[in-house]
Amino acid sequence: AAQRQPPGRCDTLPTPRVIAGLDNVSNAAKLLESLDVKPAVRLARIRTLLSGRSLDHEYDVQKSVILGQGMSGAVVLARRRADGLDVAVKTIPTQCLTPKQHKLTVAEVQNQLSMDHPNICRLLEVFEEPDRLHLVMEQMRGRDLYEHIRRKGKYSELDAAGYVQQMCSAVAYCHRNGVCHRDLKLENFCLEDVSEGARLKLVDFGLSEAFTSLPMTHACGTILYVAPEVFRGRYNAKCDMWSLGVITFIMLQGSAPFRGRDDRETVMLINRGKYKFHAPFPSNNACCFVRALLHTDPESRASADVALCLPWLVDAQRGEGERGQKLDQRVLRGMRIFLHCNELKRELLSAVAPLAMAKEVSYWADAFAALDRAGSGVIKEEDLAELLVQHDVGEGEAEALAAALQDADVESEGITYSTFLAACLSAYMGRLIGEPQVWQLFERLDANGDGKVTLEEVGMALGQEIIESEGVRAEIGDGLTFDDFMKFLLGGPPTVSTDVSKLLQVNDGWRVCSVNARAGAENGEALNNARLENALWRQWACGVSLESANTTDGSVSPMSLSSQHSCALLASLGDDVHAYWRSATAKAKTGEVEAVRRENMAWRKQKHEALALSQDSQESL
């Protein structure tokens, strides 16, 4: 059968063989090849010439609407054709780059692609052209802090502390990941939107550099914010902390700490490091914070991690934590779905999560920040488990949910922002990630263009370790068509098969459990057989997952239960359990699937026994 064409696909796109300018490898292509990013990120967010996808095909670029000026040129507005999402586009010429310019361009793209923090502007996609790169980023609808403070004059100390805490968290994350921004200033911190209390985000990595134990030597930055050691040409990541100290002083006092009549005098004042607070004076904690950052000796200057622990920011974080320690049921639902995703789906969800820009994302960013108690840019597994227990999640399930998110981040010391966002989004992927984006992902995985994604193709794109999982191998089988891939990634309505005999021929385990369930007495063994019968049926035929837990009529639909966690999940449903199984039975009756109906009836009859035995059954399952 012909492969279904998704909405938004253009059959007139040039194939790789007819794209102009491919006789020689372009400078842009060489630059992209040198990027050191995760395979899933490269697959989902980098558009090469060979993909046949251009910026103009995917976005309506409005070159006359200039949003700002970056190190490499103007940043303009664009709108994604598939869903109308407004984004910011920065174009970087790649022809005739000097070695130094090439290094800076690689650093900018790689560092921003690698950044994974709610207070850092996301680089959504990179488009290659023969002589340039287009960086597609989140659009910051609010003003930058320079414009904000120009209108406001200065901030209250409470507001300033809240913003500085967000800035410091972003900088600490960069430094922990070996990236020095080198151009921190008011203009490079933008408000996400125009709402009250909008999130602050760090932008423009045009001067950023990955640092090592060796000092950096290239003097750069904006003079009012530059640390004294940068002028001497030998510095490290502590230069960012000086800049952050200058920003904090301006927010509290409404003026810069070092400003001469000309640049020469300004540099002289910076090197001396002499400044004064003026009335109305900030609190002692605020003054101590600024002093900790404006040490002329970088060895004595506070690091980002130390600054986050200073009393002024600790008090601000404590206030935010008291307001933000609530866990919405939408977040919990997403985590429960993520628990049952295999390694491939988790990897793909994390890669495409940045493309799902919606109001919910901002809310989930707030939830992440509340859980990130240390402001480190990651959530500790034990902190998440503790919060889940506080929200009436059973201890066993809480540990399983937290462990599932941590398992998706084996290379991290905690749960990263992308993984948390992917878990939250997993319950809503069908609504927040469009079919055109899924089609593009499918096309890249389908290396030979035969309309099916195979194990070998997944291994080549994402690494062989992904396909070593039995769950992934079973999911892909002989290959996934686009419809199969859509269902796998986004979920969809359950498909009820009427060919029960085919199921019995293919899945002997289901047949044995089905017989045992029908023949079993009123005891725990029959209950377990019935539950396993339904789980196996769904895994093979229905493909139902927690992603279909919410239906349009408000009822609760069936979910796929792995034997390892089924009891914990069933027990956690509480008062909803009757509605859950009543809906499941109703759906079963619409098809000729007597086995599903029997299992649902068996569970309902033994509801009370199931809840009473859930702890024991969890161990046996």
Secondary structure, DSSP 8 states (H G I E B T S, - for coil): ------TT--TT---GGG-TT-SS--HHHHHHHT----HHHHHHHEE-GGGT--HHHHEEEEEEEEEEEETTEEEEEEEETTT--EEEEEEEE-TT--HHHHHHHHHHHHHHHH---TTB--EEEEEEETTEEEEEEE---S-BHHHHHHHH-S--HHHHHHHHHHHHHHHHHHHHTTEE-----GGGEEESSSSTT--EEE---TT-EE--SS-B----S-GGG--HHHHTT-B-THHHHHHHHHHHHHHHHSS-SS--SSHHHHHHHHHHT-----SS---HHHHHHHHHH--SSTTTS--HHHHHTSHHHHHHHHHHHHHH----HHHHHHHHHHHT--HHHHHHHHHHGGG--SHHHHHHHHHHHHH-TT-SSEE-HHHHHHHHHHTT--HHHHHHHHHHHHHTTTTSSSEEHHHHHHHHHTTTHHHHS-HHHHHHHHHHH-TT-SS-B-HHHHHHHH-GGGGGSHHHHHHHTT-B-HHHHHHHHH--S----S-HHHHHHH-HHHHHHHHHHHH--SSHHHHHHHHHHHHHHIIIII---GGGSB-TTS-B------TTTHHHHHHHTGGGHHHHHHHHHHHHHTTT-HHHHHHHHHHHHTHHHHHHHHHHHHHH-
